[in-house]
Amino acid sequence: MSPASTFNIPHALAALDSGVIAAPEDKQTYDGSASDPSHRGARHTLASAIRNAVVWNFQPAALRLSAVREAAYLRRLSYGNMDSSSGLTTFRLGGSLHVTPEEQAEFLVHLYHDALPLRSHSMKAVKHMLIEPPSVVVNAAGKQPCDGPWPQDAFISAKPDSIAV
């Protein structure tokens, strides 16, 4: 299946690892290119873009990465079928890139075990971005209650559309 916004996780890793996004807290402003007018004037960090599935935030990073480096990161991460041929900014959105649930889970296990062939600070930064606030899971639809009885030191790492680990 198409990874859609779940690809924001490997995309953020590639952007940080390559340096096309210097730091997780760097903000981008909506440039008007996306079709959703609700984003006008919006500014997002990499973390808020992942959490809220802000597609337009990842388009400039894809362009800075280039088709060659996007393809190289897909191979390096062994992500899904590793096919970005349908277009630099759309291959993950119903395009040529496909990933099975098992491949997605394996990718996340490698991320959480620091076993991806990337710089450790990139993996640490993305894992930190995925940690949810206590008692909620935040996604594009807003804050969703997630009460538990949770151990005091427990936390949830999540991505809109999927629970990471």
C-alpha positions as CSV (number, residue, x, y, z in Angstrom):
1,M,0.0,0.0,0.0
2,S,1.0,3.6,-0.4
3,P,2.7,4.9,2.7
4,A,1.1,8.4,2.4
5,S,1.8,10.4,5.5
6,T,3.6,7.6,7.3
7,F,6.5,8.2,4.9
8,N,7.0,11.5,6.9
9,I,9.0,9.4,9.3
10,P,11.7,8.2,6.8
11,H,11.4,11.5,5.0
12,A,12.3,13.4,8.2
13,L,15.2,11.0,8.8
14,A,16.6,11.6,5.3
15,A,16.1,15.4,5.6
16,L,17.9,15.6,8.9
17,D,20.6,13.0,8.0
18,S,21.4,14.8,4.7
19,G,21.3,18.3,6.2
20,V,18.6,19.6,3.9
21,I,16.7,20.4,7.2
22,A,19.3,21.7,9.7
23,A,17.4,21.1,12.9
24,P,14.0,19.7,14.0
25,E,12.9,23.0,15.3
26,D,13.5,24.9,12.0
27,K,10.1,26.3,10.8
28,Q,8.8,26.5,7.3
29,T,6.0,28.8,6.2
30,Y,3.2,27.7,3.9
31,D,4.2,28.9,0.4
32,G,0.7,28.7,-1.2
33,S,1.5,25.7,-3.4
34,A,-0.7,23.1,-1.7
35,S,-4.4,23.0,-2.5
36,D,-5.6,23.1,1.1
37,P,-6.3,26.8,1.9
38,S,-6.5,26.1,5.6
39,H,-2.7,26.1,5.7
40,R,-2.4,29.8,4.6
41,G,0.1,31.5,6.9
42,A,0.9,28.3,8.8
43,R,4.3,27.7,10.1
44,H,5.5,24.2,11.1
45,T,8.5,22.6,12.5
46,L,9.5,19.1,11.4
47,A,7.8,17.7,14.5
48,S,4.5,19.5,14.0
49,A,4.5,18.6,10.3
50,I,4.9,14.9,11.2
51,R,2.2,15.0,13.9
52,N,-0.3,16.9,11.8
53,A,0.4,15.2,8.5
54,V,1.4,18.4,6.8
55,V,2.2,17.2,3.3
56,W,3.3,20.7,1.9
57,N,6.0,20.9,4.6
58,F,7.8,17.9,3.1
59,Q,7.7,19.0,-0.5
60,P,10.6,21.6,-0.3
61,A,12.7,19.0,1.6
62,A,12.1,16.5,-1.2
63,L,13.1,19.1,-3.8
64,R,16.3,19.9,-1.8
65,L,17.1,16.2,-1.4
66,S,16.6,15.6,-5.2
67,A,15.4,12.5,-7.0
68,V,18.8,10.9,-6.8
69,R,19.2,11.3,-3.1
70,E,15.5,10.3,-2.4
71,A,16.1,7.1,-4.3
72,A,19.4,6.5,-2.5
73,Y,17.8,7.0,0.9
74,L,15.0,4.6,0.0
75,R,17.6,2.0,-0.9
76,R,19.7,2.8,2.2
77,L,16.7,2.4,4.4
78,S,15.4,-0.6,2.4
79,Y,12.0,1.1,2.6
80,G,9.2,-0.8,0.9
81,N,9.6,-1.4,-2.8
82,M,12.1,1.5,-2.9
83,D,10.4,3.0,-6.0
84,S,10.3,6.8,-6.2
85,S,10.0,6.9,-10.0
86,S,6.5,8.4,-10.2
87,G,7.5,11.9,-9.1
88,L,9.8,13.5,-6.6
89,T,7.1,15.1,-4.5
90,T,4.3,12.5,-5.0
91,F,5.9,9.0,-5.1
92,R,4.7,8.4,-1.5
93,L,1.2,9.7,-2.1
94,G,-0.5,7.0,-4.1
95,G,2.4,6.9,-6.5
96,S,5.1,4.3,-7.1
97,L,6.3,3.8,-3.5
98,H,4.5,0.9,-1.7
99,V,5.2,-0.7,1.6
100,T,3.6,-3.6,3.4
101,P,2.5,-3.4,7.0
102,E,5.2,-5.9,7.8
103,E,7.9,-3.8,6.1
104,Q,6.6,-0.7,7.9
105,A,6.8,-2.5,11.2
106,E,10.3,-3.8,10.5
107,F,11.4,-0.2,9.5
108,L,10.1,1.1,12.8
109,V,11.8,-1.6,14.8
110,H,15.1,-0.7,13.2
111,L,14.5,2.9,14.0
112,Y,13.8,2.2,17.6
113,H,16.8,0.0,17.9
114,D,19.0,2.6,16.3
115,A,19.7,0.0,13.6
116,L,19.2,2.2,10.5
117,P,22.3,3.2,8.5
118,L,21.9,6.9,9.5
119,R,23.5,9.3,11.9
120,S,22.4,8.5,15.4
121,H,21.4,12.1,16.1
122,S,18.9,12.0,13.2
123,M,17.2,8.9,14.6
124,K,17.2,10.3,18.1
125,A,15.6,13.5,16.9
126,V,12.8,11.8,14.9
127,K,12.1,9.3,17.8
128,H,11.7,12.3,20.1
129,M,9.3,14.0,17.7
130,L,7.0,11.0,17.8
131,I,6.6,11.0,21.6
132,E,3.0,12.0,22.4
133,P,2.0,14.2,25.3
134,P,0.7,12.3,28.4
135,S,-2.9,10.9,28.1
136,V,-3.4,11.9,24.5
137,V,-2.5,11.0,20.9
138,V,-2.3,14.1,18.6
139,N,-3.1,13.7,14.9
140,A,-4.5,15.7,12.1
141,A,-8.0,15.5,13.7
142,G,-6.7,17.0,17.0
143,K,-6.0,15.5,20.5
144,Q,-7.5,12.1,21.1
145,P,-7.8,10.8,24.7
146,C,-5.5,7.9,25.4
147,D,-5.9,7.2,29.1
148,G,-4.3,4.3,30.6
149,P,-3.3,2.8,33.5
150,W,0.3,3.4,32.3
151,P,3.4,2.8,34.2
152,Q,4.9,6.1,35.3
153,D,7.9,5.9,33.0
154,A,5.8,4.8,29.9
155,F,5.2,6.9,26.9
156,I,3.5,6.5,23.5
157,S,5.3,7.1,20.2
158,A,2.8,7.7,17.4
159,K,2.3,9.0,14.0
160,P,-1.0,10.0,12.5
161,D,-2.5,7.0,10.8
162,S,-0.3,4.5,12.7
163,I,1.1,3.8,16.1
164,A,4.9,3.6,15.8
165,V,5.9,1.3,18.6
